[in-house]
Amino acid sequence: MQSSFIMFAMIMAFAFLMLIVIVSGPLSTLFKFLLRSIAGAAILYALNFAFAPLGIYIGINILTSCFVGFLGLPGIGSLIIISHILSV
């Protein structure tokens, strides 16, 4: 093998590892947000089941799931308040 090929391979391996290190931070944040959004959809489903006798229903879609995934319990509370205000 030529020394220029070995140097090129080492530089490319280093660049690839640096790219993985740089991108791993935002990817882990995105992964956490996606997991929280899925958990938010599950919580909304359970709340719809529990609050059905009271007439409170929150539509489960990507926007509401992401809203609950981003805000957590305050997001659930605000969605309940918004659904109550809009249903009146």
C-alpha positions as CSV (number, residue, x, y, z in Angstrom):
1,M,0.0,0.0,0.0
2,Q,1.1,3.5,-0.7
3,S,1.6,5.8,2.2
4,S,-0.7,8.5,0.7
5,F,-3.6,6.0,0.8
6,I,-2.9,5.1,4.4
7,M,-2.8,8.8,5.3
8,F,-6.0,9.4,3.4
9,A,-7.7,6.5,5.2
10,M,-6.5,7.7,8.6
11,I,-7.8,11.3,7.9
12,M,-11.2,10.0,6.7
13,A,-11.5,7.7,9.8
14,F,-10.7,10.7,12.0
15,A,-13.2,12.9,10.2
16,F,-15.9,10.2,10.5
17,L,-15.3,9.8,14.2
18,M,-15.5,13.6,14.7
19,L,-18.7,13.7,12.8
20,I,-20.2,11.0,15.0
21,V,-19.1,13.0,18.1
22,I,-20.6,16.2,16.8
23,V,-23.9,14.8,15.7
24,S,-24.4,12.5,18.8
25,G,-25.5,15.4,21.0
26,P,-28.4,16.6,18.9
27,L,-29.4,13.1,18.0
28,S,-29.7,12.1,21.7
29,T,-31.8,15.2,22.3
30,L,-34.0,14.3,19.4
31,F,-34.3,10.7,20.6
32,K,-35.4,11.9,24.1
33,F,-38.0,14.2,22.5
34,L,-39.4,11.4,20.4
35,L,-39.6,9.1,23.4
36,R,-41.4,11.8,25.5
37,S,-43.8,12.5,22.6
38,I,-44.7,8.8,22.4
39,A,-45.2,8.7,26.1
40,G,-47.3,11.8,25.8
41,A,-49.6,10.1,23.3
42,A,-50.0,7.1,25.6
43,I,-50.9,9.5,28.5
44,L,-53.4,11.3,26.3
45,Y,-55.0,8.0,25.4
46,A,-55.3,7.0,29.0
47,L,-56.7,10.4,30.0
48,N,-59.3,10.2,27.1
49,F,-60.3,6.8,28.5
50,A,-60.5,8.1,32.1
51,F,-62.2,11.5,31.3
52,A,-64.8,10.1,28.8
53,P,-67.6,10.0,31.4
54,L,-66.9,13.7,32.1
55,G,-67.2,14.7,28.4
56,I,-63.5,15.7,28.2
57,Y,-61.8,14.5,25.0
58,I,-58.4,15.6,23.6
59,G,-57.6,14.6,20.1
60,I,-54.5,12.5,19.8
61,N,-52.3,13.6,16.9
62,I,-48.7,14.5,16.3
63,L,-49.1,18.1,17.4
64,T,-50.7,17.3,20.7
65,S,-48.3,14.4,21.4
66,C,-45.3,16.7,20.7
67,F,-46.9,19.4,22.9
68,V,-47.2,17.1,25.8
69,G,-43.8,15.6,25.1
70,F,-42.3,19.1,25.2
71,L,-44.2,20.6,28.2
72,G,-45.1,17.5,30.2
73,L,-47.8,17.9,32.9
74,P,-48.4,21.6,32.2
75,G,-49.0,20.6,28.6
76,I,-51.6,18.1,29.5
77,G,-53.3,20.7,31.8
78,S,-53.3,23.3,29.1
79,L,-54.7,20.9,26.5
80,I,-57.5,20.0,28.9
81,I,-58.3,23.7,29.5
82,I,-58.1,24.5,25.8
83,S,-60.5,21.6,24.9
84,H,-62.9,22.8,27.6
85,I,-62.8,26.4,26.4
86,L,-63.3,25.4,22.7
87,S,-66.1,22.9,23.5
88,V,-68.3,25.6,25.3
